[in-house]
């Protein structure tokens, strides 16, 4: 069964590249996307974060990602053209039945979802992801997990970017048949650290840690089959 899902994941990743390369005349290898969800939460926040992460990855990982992210809804067939999808916000998240079915198919088939709590998202995203994977629960990943040891090493797990409730940053995952399909960064605010420096005026050392961890996430999503 695991080999079957590995083959499906490989086929899906190939689809990402073939579909996107056909659409873009092979100018870029692929695109990544931000998820537009229902429920009223501000899915659109952190407007400069993904463009900065893309630029950092293209410079430091030698990826060839299109410089601007797309917007995708969880029920869209276009979801399957993105190997990496980012979801963030502060408020309510609601997935429809169609969202749930399509998102599960995407993740089981080889897609990767990064959920970044921008403060206030926790109770909503846990509820909605339970709809997608009723049989799974978020588990905290150990510090020796490969996601913390890609090009950039984080022996103590997620970096702390912004302070909210005096809690340590935590990285949670949904693991389906041995594969991490969703990484959830909590009490870290990675996306805020990816923003233009003028937005939050974070020290460059903090922004660099956020971008390095983001690069690890993207790198892991492309190689974890």
C-alpha positions as CSV (number, residue, x, y, z in Angstrom):
1,X,0.0,0.0,0.0
2,X,2.8,2.4,0.9
3,X,4.5,1.8,-2.5
4,X,1.2,2.4,-4.3
5,X,0.8,5.8,-2.6
6,X,4.5,6.6,-3.3
7,X,3.9,5.9,-7.0
8,X,0.8,8.1,-6.9
9,X,2.8,10.9,-5.3
10,X,5.5,10.6,-7.9
11,X,2.9,10.8,-10.7
12,X,1.3,13.8,-9.1
13,X,4.6,15.6,-8.7
14,X,5.3,14.9,-12.4
15,X,1.9,16.4,-13.2
16,X,2.8,19.5,-11.3
17,X,5.9,20.0,-13.5
18,X,4.3,19.0,-16.8
19,X,1.2,21.1,-16.4
20,X,3.0,24.2,-15.2
21,X,5.8,23.9,-17.8
22,X,3.2,23.6,-20.6
23,X,1.4,26.7,-19.3
24,X,4.5,28.8,-18.8
25,X,6.6,27.6,-21.8
26,X,9.1,26.2,-19.3
27,X,10.2,29.6,-18.2
28,X,9.8,28.5,-14.6
29,X,9.7,25.0,-13.1
30,X,6.5,25.4,-11.1
31,X,4.5,27.8,-9.0
32,X,3.3,27.7,-5.4
33,X,0.0,29.0,-4.0
34,X,-1.7,30.6,-1.1
35,X,-5.0,29.0,-0.1
36,X,-8.2,31.1,-0.2
37,X,-10.6,29.5,2.3
38,X,-14.1,30.2,3.5
39,X,-15.3,31.2,7.0
40,X,-14.3,34.9,7.0
41,X,-10.7,34.5,8.2
42,X,-8.1,36.8,6.6
43,X,-6.5,34.2,4.2
44,X,-5.0,37.1,2.2
45,X,-2.8,38.5,5.0
46,X,1.0,38.6,4.8
47,X,0.9,40.0,1.2
48,X,4.7,40.0,0.6
49,X,5.6,36.8,2.4
50,X,5.5,34.2,-0.3
51,X,7.2,36.4,-2.9
52,X,10.1,36.9,-0.5
53,X,10.2,33.2,0.3
54,X,10.3,32.4,-3.4
55,X,13.1,34.8,-4.1
56,X,15.1,33.4,-1.2
57,X,14.6,29.8,-2.3
58,X,15.5,30.6,-5.9
59,X,18.7,32.3,-4.7
60,X,19.7,29.7,-2.0
61,X,18.2,26.4,-3.1
62,X,18.6,27.0,-6.9
63,X,15.0,26.4,-7.4
64,X,13.2,28.0,-10.4
65,X,9.9,29.0,-8.9
66,X,7.7,31.6,-10.6
67,X,8.2,34.9,-8.7
68,X,4.6,35.5,-7.8
69,X,2.3,33.0,-5.9
70,X,-1.1,32.0,-7.2
71,X,-4.3,32.0,-5.2
72,X,-6.1,28.6,-5.0
73,X,-9.3,27.4,-3.3
74,X,-9.3,24.0,-1.7
75,X,-12.1,22.7,-3.9
76,X,-10.4,23.8,-7.2
77,X,-9.0,21.3,-9.7
78,X,-6.1,23.8,-10.0
79,X,-5.0,22.7,-6.6
80,X,-3.2,19.7,-8.1
81,X,-0.9,21.9,-10.1
82,X,0.9,23.1,-7.0
83,X,3.4,21.0,-5.1
84,X,3.4,23.4,-2.1
85,X,0.4,25.3,-0.8
86,X,0.5,27.8,2.1
87,X,-2.5,28.7,4.4
88,X,-2.4,31.4,7.0
89,X,-4.6,33.9,8.8
90,X,-5.9,35.0,12.2
91,X,-9.5,33.9,12.2
92,X,-12.2,31.4,11.2
93,X,-11.6,28.7,8.6
94,X,-14.4,26.6,7.1
95,X,-14.0,23.9,4.6
96,X,-17.1,22.7,2.6
97,X,-17.7,19.1,1.8
98,X,-16.2,19.7,-1.6
99,X,-13.2,21.4,-0.1
100,X,-12.6,18.4,2.2
101,X,-12.8,15.8,-0.5
102,X,-10.6,17.7,-2.9
103,X,-8.0,18.6,-0.3
104,X,-7.7,15.1,1.0
105,X,-7.3,13.8,-2.5
106,X,-4.5,16.4,-3.1
107,X,-2.7,15.6,0.1
108,X,-3.0,11.8,-0.2
109,X,-1.8,12.0,-3.8
110,X,1.4,13.8,-3.0
111,X,0.6,17.4,-2.3
112,X,1.9,19.4,0.7
113,X,0.1,22.0,2.8
114,X,1.8,24.4,5.1
115,X,-0.5,25.9,7.7
116,X,1.0,29.0,9.5
117,X,-0.9,30.3,12.5
118,X,-0.7,34.1,12.3
119,X,-2.3,34.1,15.8
120,X,-5.9,33.0,16.4
121,X,-6.1,30.3,13.8
122,X,-5.4,27.3,16.0
123,X,-8.9,26.1,17.1
124,X,-10.3,26.6,13.6
125,X,-7.6,24.8,11.6
126,X,-7.6,21.9,13.9
127,X,-11.3,21.5,13.6
128,X,-11.3,21.7,9.8
129,X,-8.3,19.5,9.2
130,X,-10.0,16.9,11.3
131,X,-12.7,16.9,8.6
132,X,-10.0,16.2,6.0
133,X,-8.4,13.4,8.0
134,X,-10.8,12.2,10.6
135,X,-8.4,9.3,11.4
136,X,-5.4,11.5,12.1
137,X,-4.5,14.1,14.7
138,X,-1.7,16.7,14.7
139,X,1.4,15.4,16.3
140,X,4.4,17.5,17.4
141,X,7.4,16.6,15.3
142,X,10.6,15.8,17.0
143,X,13.6,18.1,16.5
144,X,15.4,15.4,14.6
145,X,12.7,15.3,11.9
146,X,14.1,15.8,8.4
147,X,12.1,19.0,7.9
148,X,14.4,20.7,10.4
149,X,17.5,19.3,8.7
150,X,17.3,20.2,5.1
151,X,19.9,22.7,3.8
152,X,19.4,24.8,6.9
153,X,19.7,23.1,10.3
154,X,17.3,23.8,13.2
155,X,18.4,21.5,16.0
156,X,15.9,23.1,18.4
157,X,13.0,23.0,16.0
158,X,11.0,26.1,14.8
159,X,12.5,29.5,15.2
160,X,10.6,32.0,17.3
161,X,9.7,35.0,15.0
162,X,7.0,36.9,16.9
163,X,5.8,36.7,20.5
164,X,2.2,36.3,21.4
165,X,1.4,34.3,24.5
166,X,4.9,33.5,25.9
167,X,4.7,30.0,24.5
168,X,7.5,28.2,22.7
169,X,7.1,27.7,18.9
170,X,5.9,24.2,17.9
171,X,5.8,22.3,14.6
172,X,2.9,19.9,14.2
173,X,2.3,17.4,11.4
174,X,-0.4,15.2,9.9
175,X,1.3,12.0,8.9
176,X,-0.6,9.8,6.4
177,X,0.8,6.3,5.9
178,X,4.3,7.4,7.0
179,X,4.4,10.7,4.9
180,X,4.1,14.2,6.3
181,X,1.3,15.8,4.3
182,X,0.6,18.9,6.4
183,X,3.0,20.9,8.5
184,X,1.5,23.3,11.0
185,X,3.7,26.0,12.5
186,X,2.3,27.3,15.8
187,X,3.5,30.2,18.0
188,X,6.2,31.0,15.5
189,X,4.8,33.3,12.8
190,X,7.0,32.2,10.0
191,X,5.0,34.1,7.4
192,X,5.4,37.4,9.3
193,X,9.2,36.8,9.2
194,X,9.0,36.4,5.4
195,X,7.4,39.8,4.9
196,X,9.2,42.9,3.7
197,X,11.4,44.2,6.4
198,X,9.5,47.5,6.5
199,X,6.3,45.7,7.5
200,X,7.3,44.5,11.0
201,X,10.8,45.9,11.2
202,X,12.2,42.6,12.4
203,X,15.9,42.3,12.8
204,X,17.5,40.8,9.7
205,X,18.8,37.9,11.8
206,X,15.2,37.0,12.7
207,X,14.0,37.4,9.1
208,X,16.8,35.1,7.9
209,X,15.8,32.4,10.3
210,X,12.2,32.6,9.1
211,X,13.2,32.4,5.5
212,X,15.7,29.5,6.1
213,X,12.9,27.5,7.8
214,X,10.5,28.3,5.0
215,X,13.1,27.1,2.5
216,X,13.4,23.9,4.5
217,X,9.6,23.4,4.3
218,X,9.6,23.9,0.5
219,X,12.6,21.7,0.0
220,X,11.1,19.0,2.1
221,X,7.8,19.2,0.2
222,X,9.6,18.6,-3.1
223,X,11.6,15.6,-1.9
224,X,9.6,13.7,0.7
225,X,8.2,10.8,-1.5
